Amino acid sequence: MKMTEGGVCAAKGFTAGGVHCGIRKNKLKRDLSLIYSEFPANAAAVYTTNLVKGAPLKITKENLEDGRAQAIICNSGIANTCVAGGEATAREMSVLTAKALGIDEKDVVVASTGVIGQPLDIAPIREGLPSLVKSLGKSSSEAAEGIMTTDTRKKEVAVKFTVGGVECSIGGIAKGSGMIHPNMATMLVFITTDCAISSEALRRALSSDVAETFNMISIDGDTSTNDMVVVLANGAAGNEEIVSEGEDFSEFMKALNTVTVELCRRIAADGEGATKLLECKVDGASSLDCAKTVAKSVVCSSLTKSAMFGSDANWGRVLCAIGYSGAKVDPEKIDVSFRSAAGDILVCEGGAGVGFSEDKAKKILSEEEIEILVSLNDGEYSSTAWGCDLTYDYVKINGDYRT
């Protein structure tokens, strides 16, 4: 397996594009993106657990009932959520996209992201579709830009891997910066592969992977309304179709996980106002659920996030987050260390503080990527969660997001 270029266009048969159609006031920002497969593809998706769901999710779920799709249309700027006629607008997006591409309207995934509670005008999308289709090419850069909201950087990843002696590719683009919390987030993730895999196997792979990746990110404790992760597999690589678990399924899972973990890291690192990526690694847990609960509690802790912003090795805040997590742990067995490119340092052993250099700790915590290492010393299970520091700019960004 090796990293490659192209994002969602790394896989054979996929093209992507992005344009500014007029949804957003800033004409320099693309606000409409399209991903297209030359061939009908098997598809799978997971959605936000928020009871308040955006209209696009409802239409997408209807369209994906047969496990097939050929295109993904996504706008940014307006979420098309909690508005009268939202479903009709989302359905029209799929109809217009299908007509522009010459495909079935049921083969279109519809997504929107942006401000909640404002109506989405279909006119700019209708007028922008011809140029959007013309923009389709073998780079996903413009599509990755077109789905951004408060993101500060594009997020694209792709890898090559081998299944049954056949080289395949899988790649993805994502958006996500704020309102991100376990059990999906304000994230949209679109993944494509030319690997031949059945819809049922694809659903199993995605559901299993999301539980360990996208559901392990937290930026600010808010779970949004429009989140989805979608995978399209068009089989263009020519491998024998994966229909059940086995060696080929395991190889596909490894490739999928490589892409999703990297997207998780990039989403967390680009949290609103963030200056640091936080990665909490928990080991020695009595169960997987315990390890996941502890890891998520640490990256969700506002006090821990604030300490990391200040490069303050306040390990007591880590133990505090573990203590209220609800996980069954023995506080007197817990070890905590901090690690970064500047080195590592043990700050807590057996649930108690140890002597350490504050200067060394500050140097370690001043890096852009920080690992919080927690050993529970009570079993063999481990888990990882991703987050970011909590800064002054987070409040600034969200204080005037709508206006």
C-alpha positions as CSV (number, residue, x, y, z in Angstrom):
1,M,0.0,0.0,0.0
2,K,1.3,3.5,-0.8
3,M,0.0,7.0,-0.7
4,T,-0.8,8.6,-4.1
5,E,-2.2,11.8,-5.5
6,G,-5.7,12.6,-6.8
7,G,-8.0,12.3,-3.9
8,V,-11.4,11.0,-5.2
9,C,-10.0,11.0,-8.7
10,A,-7.2,8.6,-7.9
11,A,-9.6,5.7,-8.6
12,K,-10.2,4.8,-12.3
13,G,-13.4,6.1,-13.8
14,F,-13.9,9.0,-11.4
15,T,-13.7,12.7,-12.1
16,A,-14.5,15.7,-10.0
17,G,-15.0,19.5,-10.2
18,G,-16.0,22.6,-8.3
19,V,-17.3,26.1,-9.2
20,H,-18.7,29.2,-7.7
21,C,-22.3,29.3,-8.6
22,G,-23.5,32.2,-6.4
23,I,-24.8,30.5,-3.2
24,R,-22.0,32.2,-1.3
25,K,-21.4,36.0,-1.5
26,N,-17.7,35.7,-1.9
27,K,-17.1,35.1,-5.6
28,L,-13.6,33.8,-4.9
29,K,-15.0,30.8,-3.0
30,R,-16.3,27.7,-4.8
31,D,-19.6,26.6,-3.5
32,L,-20.7,23.7,-5.7
33,S,-18.9,20.4,-6.1
34,L,-19.5,17.3,-8.2
35,I,-18.0,13.8,-8.2
36,Y,-18.9,11.6,-11.1
37,S,-18.2,7.9,-11.9
38,E,-18.3,6.9,-15.6
39,F,-19.9,3.6,-14.5
40,P,-22.7,3.0,-12.0
41,A,-21.1,2.2,-8.6
42,N,-22.0,0.2,-5.5
43,A,-22.6,2.6,-2.7
44,A,-22.8,2.8,1.1
45,A,-23.3,5.7,3.6
46,V,-23.5,6.5,7.2
47,Y,-25.3,9.6,8.6
48,T,-25.4,11.9,11.6
49,T,-27.1,10.5,14.7
50,N,-28.7,14.0,15.4
51,L,-32.5,13.7,15.4
52,V,-32.6,17.0,13.4
53,K,-31.4,16.0,10.0
54,G,-30.8,18.1,6.9
55,A,-33.1,17.6,3.9
56,P,-30.3,16.3,1.7
57,L,-29.7,13.3,4.0
58,K,-33.3,12.3,3.6
59,I,-33.1,12.4,-0.2
60,T,-29.8,10.6,-0.2
61,K,-31.1,7.8,2.0
62,E,-34.0,7.3,-0.4
63,N,-31.7,7.3,-3.4
64,L,-29.3,4.8,-1.9
65,E,-31.9,2.3,-0.9
66,D,-30.8,0.1,-3.9
67,G,-27.1,0.4,-2.9
68,R,-26.1,2.2,-6.1
69,A,-25.0,5.7,-7.1
70,Q,-23.0,7.4,-9.9
71,A,-22.6,11.0,-8.8
72,I,-22.3,13.2,-5.7
73,I,-23.5,16.8,-5.8
74,C,-22.7,19.1,-2.8
75,N,-23.1,22.8,-2.1
76,S,-21.6,24.9,0.7
77,G,-22.9,28.0,2.3
78,I,-26.5,26.9,3.1
79,A,-27.2,23.6,4.9
80,N,-30.8,23.3,3.5
81,T,-31.9,22.2,7.0
82,C,-35.0,23.2,9.1
83,V,-36.6,25.1,6.2
84,A,-39.9,24.7,4.4
85,G,-39.6,22.9,1.1
86,G,-36.1,21.7,1.9
87,E,-36.7,18.1,0.7
88,A,-38.2,19.4,-2.6
89,T,-35.0,21.5,-3.1
90,A,-32.7,18.6,-2.4
91,R,-34.7,16.3,-4.7
92,E,-34.5,18.9,-7.5
93,M,-30.7,19.0,-7.0
94,S,-30.6,15.3,-7.7
95,V,-32.9,15.7,-10.7
96,L,-30.9,18.6,-12.2
97,T,-27.6,16.8,-11.7
98,A,-28.9,13.6,-13.3
99,K,-30.2,15.5,-16.3
100,A,-26.8,17.3,-16.7
101,L,-24.9,14.0,-16.6
102,G,-27.4,11.8,-18.4
103,I,-27.9,9.4,-15.5
104,D,-30.8,8.3,-13.3
105,E,-31.9,10.8,-10.6
106,K,-31.9,7.9,-8.1
107,D,-28.2,7.5,-8.7
108,V,-27.3,10.9,-7.2
109,V,-26.1,11.5,-3.7
110,V,-27.1,15.0,-2.5
111,A,-25.3,16.9,0.2
112,S,-25.3,20.5,1.6
113,T,-23.3,22.3,4.3
114,G,-23.5,25.7,5.8
115,V,-25.9,27.9,7.7
116,I,-29.0,26.1,9.2
117,G,-32.4,27.6,8.9
118,Q,-32.0,29.6,5.7
119,P,-33.6,28.5,2.4
120,L,-31.4,27.2,-0.3
121,D,-32.1,28.9,-3.7
122,I,-32.1,26.3,-6.4
123,A,-31.5,28.9,-9.2
124,P,-27.7,29.3,-8.7
125,I,-27.3,25.5,-8.7
126,R,-29.4,25.1,-11.9
127,E,-27.5,27.9,-13.6
128,G,-24.1,26.6,-12.3
129,L,-24.5,23.0,-13.3
130,P,-23.4,23.3,-17.0
131,S,-20.1,24.9,-15.9
132,L,-19.8,22.4,-13.1
133,V,-20.0,19.5,-15.4
134,K,-17.5,21.1,-17.7
135,S,-15.1,21.5,-14.8
136,L,-14.9,17.7,-14.2
137,G,-11.4,16.4,-14.4
138,K,-8.8,14.1,-12.8
139,S,-8.1,16.4,-9.9
140,S,-10.3,16.6,-6.8
141,S,-8.8,19.9,-5.6
142,E,-11.6,22.1,-6.8
143,A,-14.3,19.7,-5.5
144,A,-12.5,19.6,-2.1
145,E,-12.5,23.4,-2.0
146,G,-16.2,23.7,-3.0
147,I,-17.4,21.7,0.1
148,M,-15.5,23.9,2.6
149,T,-17.2,26.2,5.1
150,T,-15.0,27.4,8.0
151,D,-12.3,25.0,6.9
152,T,-8.9,26.7,6.3
153,R,-7.5,24.0,4.1
154,K,-8.6,21.3,1.6
155,K,-8.5,17.7,2.8
156,E,-7.7,15.1,0.1
157,V,-6.1,11.6,0.6
158,A,-5.6,8.6,-1.7
159,V,-3.8,5.3,-1.6
160,K,-3.0,2.4,-3.9
161,F,-3.4,-1.2,-2.7
162,T,-3.6,-4.7,-4.1
163,V,-6.5,-7.1,-4.0
164,G,-6.2,-10.5,-5.6
165,G,-3.1,-9.5,-7.5
166,V,-4.9,-6.4,-9.0
167,E,-3.9,-2.9,-8.1
168,C,-6.7,-0.7,-6.9
169,S,-7.0,2.8,-5.6
170,I,-9.1,4.5,-3.0
171,G,-9.3,8.2,-2.2
172,G,-11.4,10.7,-0.4
173,I,-12.1,14.4,0.2
174,A,-13.6,15.8,3.4
175,K,-14.8,19.0,5.0
176,G,-15.0,19.5,8.7
177,S,-13.9,22.3,11.1
178,G,-16.5,23.0,13.7
179,M,-19.6,21.3,15.3
180,I,-17.6,18.1,15.4
181,H,-18.2,15.5,18.1
182,P,-18.3,11.7,18.3
183,N,-21.1,10.0,16.4
184,M,-20.4,12.0,13.3
185,A,-19.7,15.7,13.2
186,T,-20.1,18.7,10.9
187,M,-18.3,16.7,8.4
188,L,-18.9,15.5,4.9
189,V,-16.7,12.8,3.6
190,F,-16.8,11.4,0.1
191,I,-14.7,8.3,-0.7
192,T,-14.3,6.6,-4.1
193,T,-12.6,3.4,-5.1
194,D,-12.2,1.4,-8.3
195,C,-12.1,-1.8,-6.3
196,A,-15.0,-4.2,-7.1
197,I,-16.9,-4.8,-3.8
198,S,-20.6,-5.5,-3.3
199,S,-22.9,-3.0,-1.7
200,E,-23.4,-5.2,1.3
201,A,-19.7,-5.8,1.9
202,L,-19.1,-2.0,1.4
203,R,-21.7,-1.2,4.1
204,R,-20.1,-3.6,6.5
205,A,-16.7,-2.2,5.8
206,L,-17.8,1.4,6.2
207,S,-19.9,0.9,9.4
208,S,-17.0,-1.0,11.0
209,D,-14.4,1.6,10.1
210,V,-16.5,4.7,11.1
211,A,-16.9,3.4,14.6
212,E,-13.1,3.6,15.0
213,T,-12.4,6.7,13.0
214,F,-14.9,9.5,12.3
215,N,-16.9,8.7,15.5
216,M,-13.6,9.3,17.4
217,I,-13.2,13.0,16.5
218,S,-14.2,15.9,18.7
219,I,-13.7,19.6,18.1
220,D,-16.2,21.3,20.3
221,G,-18.8,18.9,21.6
222,D,-21.5,19.7,19.1
223,T,-23.0,17.1,16.7
224,S,-24.4,18.6,13.5
225,T,-27.3,17.9,11.3
226,N,-26.0,17.3,7.8
227,D,-23.1,14.9,8.3
228,M,-22.5,11.9,6.1
229,V,-19.8,9.6,4.9
230,V,-20.4,8.1,1.5
231,V,-18.3,5.5,-0.4
232,L,-18.7,4.7,-4.1
233,A,-17.1,1.6,-5.6
234,N,-17.3,1.3,-9.4
235,G,-15.2,-1.9,-9.9
236,A,-13.1,-0.3,-12.7
237,A,-9.9,-1.9,-11.4
238,G,-11.1,-5.3,-12.6
239,N,-10.5,-7.4,-9.5
240,E,-12.9,-10.2,-8.6
241,E,-15.7,-8.7,-6.6
242,I,-15.4,-8.8,-2.9
243,V,-18.7,-10.2,-1.5
244,S,-17.7,-11.6,1.9
245,E,-15.0,-11.4,4.6
246,G,-11.6,-12.9,3.8
247,E,-8.1,-11.8,2.7
248,D,-9.4,-9.4,0.0
249,F,-11.9,-7.8,2.4
250,S,-9.2,-7.4,5.0
251,E,-6.9,-5.6,2.4
252,F,-9.8,-3.4,1.4
253,M,-10.4,-2.5,5.1
254,K,-6.8,-1.6,5.6
255,A,-6.8,0.7,2.6
256,L,-10.1,2.3,3.7
257,N,-8.8,2.8,7.2
258,T,-5.6,4.4,5.9
259,V,-7.7,7.0,4.1
260,T,-10.2,7.6,6.9
261,V,-7.5,7.9,9.7
262,E,-5.6,10.5,7.6
263,L,-8.8,12.4,7.0
264,C,-9.6,12.3,10.7
265,R,-6.3,13.8,11.5
266,R,-6.7,16.6,8.9
267,I,-10.2,17.4,10.1
268,A,-9.1,17.6,13.8
269,A,-6.0,19.6,12.9
270,D,-8.3,22.1,11.1
271,G,-10.7,22.6,14.0
272,E,-12.1,26.1,14.2
273,G,-9.4,28.4,15.6
274,A,-7.2,25.4,16.4
275,T,-3.4,25.6,16.5
276,K,-2.7,22.0,17.5
277,L,-3.8,18.5,16.6
278,L,-4.4,16.4,19.7
279,E,-4.2,12.6,19.4
280,C,-5.1,10.6,22.6
281,K,-3.9,7.1,22.5
282,V,-5.2,4.8,25.2
283,D,-3.8,1.3,25.9
284,G,-4.1,-1.3,28.6
285,A,-7.9,-1.1,28.8
286,S,-10.1,-3.9,30.1
287,S,-12.3,-3.6,27.0
288,L,-12.5,-1.8,23.7
289,D,-15.5,0.2,24.9
290,C,-13.5,1.3,27.9
291,A,-10.5,2.4,25.7
292,K,-12.8,4.3,23.4
293,T,-14.7,6.0,26.2
294,V,-11.5,7.2,27.9
295,A,-9.9,8.4,24.6
296,K,-13.0,10.4,23.6
297,S,-13.4,11.9,27.1
298,V,-9.9,13.2,27.1
299,V,-10.1,14.9,23.6
300,C,-13.6,16.3,24.5
301,S,-12.4,17.9,27.7
302,S,-12.5,21.7,27.4
303,L,-10.0,22.0,30.3
304,T,-7.5,19.6,28.6
305,K,-7.9,21.3,25.3
306,S,-7.3,24.7,26.9
307,A,-4.2,23.4,28.7
308,M,-2.8,22.1,25.4
309,F,-3.4,25.6,23.8
310,G,-1.3,27.1,26.6
311,S,1.3,24.3,26.4
312,D,0.6,23.6,30.0
313,A,1.4,20.1,31.1
314,N,-1.6,20.0,33.5
315,W,-2.0,16.2,33.5
316,G,-4.6,16.5,36.3
317,R,-7.1,17.6,33.7
318,V,-6.4,14.4,31.8
319,L,-7.1,12.3,34.9
320,C,-10.2,14.3,35.6
321,A,-11.6,13.6,32.2
322,I,-10.9,9.9,32.6
323,G,-12.5,9.9,36.0
324,Y,-15.9,11.3,34.8
325,S,-15.9,9.4,31.5
326,G,-18.0,6.6,33.0
327,A,-15.3,4.0,32.0
328,K,-14.5,1.4,34.7
329,V,-10.8,2.1,35.4
330,D,-8.5,1.9,38.4
331,P,-7.2,5.5,39.0
332,E,-4.2,4.2,40.9
333,K,-3.0,2.3,37.8
334,I,-3.1,5.2,35.3
335,D,0.1,6.5,33.6
336,V,0.1,9.6,31.5
337,S,2.7,10.9,29.1
338,F,2.9,13.7,26.5
339,R,4.7,13.2,23.2
340,S,5.5,15.3,20.1
341,A,8.3,15.9,17.6
342,A,10.2,17.6,20.4
343,G,10.3,14.4,22.5
344,D,8.2,12.7,25.2
345,I,7.8,13.1,29.0
346,L,6.1,11.1,31.7
347,V,4.0,13.3,33.9
348,C,1.8,10.8,35.9
349,E,2.5,7.3,37.1
350,G,0.2,5.1,39.0
351,G,-2.4,7.9,39.3
352,A,0.1,10.3,40.9
353,G,2.4,13.0,39.7
354,V,6.1,12.5,39.1
355,G,8.9,15.0,38.9
356,F,9.4,16.4,35.4
357,S,11.0,19.4,33.8
358,E,8.3,22.1,33.1
359,D,10.6,23.6,30.5
360,K,10.9,20.3,28.6
361,A,7.2,19.7,28.9
362,K,6.4,23.2,27.5
363,K,8.7,22.6,24.6
364,I,7.0,19.3,23.8
365,L,3.5,20.8,24.1
366,S,4.5,23.8,21.9
367,E,4.5,21.6,18.7
368,E,1.6,21.5,16.3
369,E,0.8,17.8,16.8
370,I,0.6,16.5,20.4
371,E,0.0,12.9,21.5
372,I,-1.6,12.3,24.9
373,L,-0.6,8.8,25.9
374,V,-2.7,7.1,28.5
375,S,-1.9,3.6,29.9
376,L,-4.7,2.1,32.0
377,N,-2.6,-1.0,32.9
378,D,-5.7,-3.1,33.3
379,G,-6.0,-5.1,30.1
380,E,-5.0,-5.5,26.4
381,Y,-7.4,-3.2,24.5
382,S,-6.5,0.2,22.9
383,S,-8.1,3.0,21.0
384,T,-7.3,6.4,19.6
385,A,-9.3,9.7,19.4
386,W,-8.5,13.0,17.7
387,G,-9.2,16.5,18.7
388,C,-7.7,20.0,18.8
389,D,-6.9,22.7,21.3
390,L,-9.5,25.3,22.4
391,T,-8.4,28.8,21.5
392,Y,-9.7,32.4,21.6
393,D,-10.4,32.2,17.9
394,Y,-13.0,29.5,18.3
395,V,-15.3,31.9,20.0
396,K,-14.6,34.6,17.5
397,I,-15.4,32.4,14.5
398,N,-18.7,31.1,16.0
399,G,-19.7,34.4,17.5
400,D,-20.5,35.8,14.0
401,Y,-20.7,32.7,11.8
402,R,-24.3,33.4,10.6
403,T,-24.1,37.2,10.3
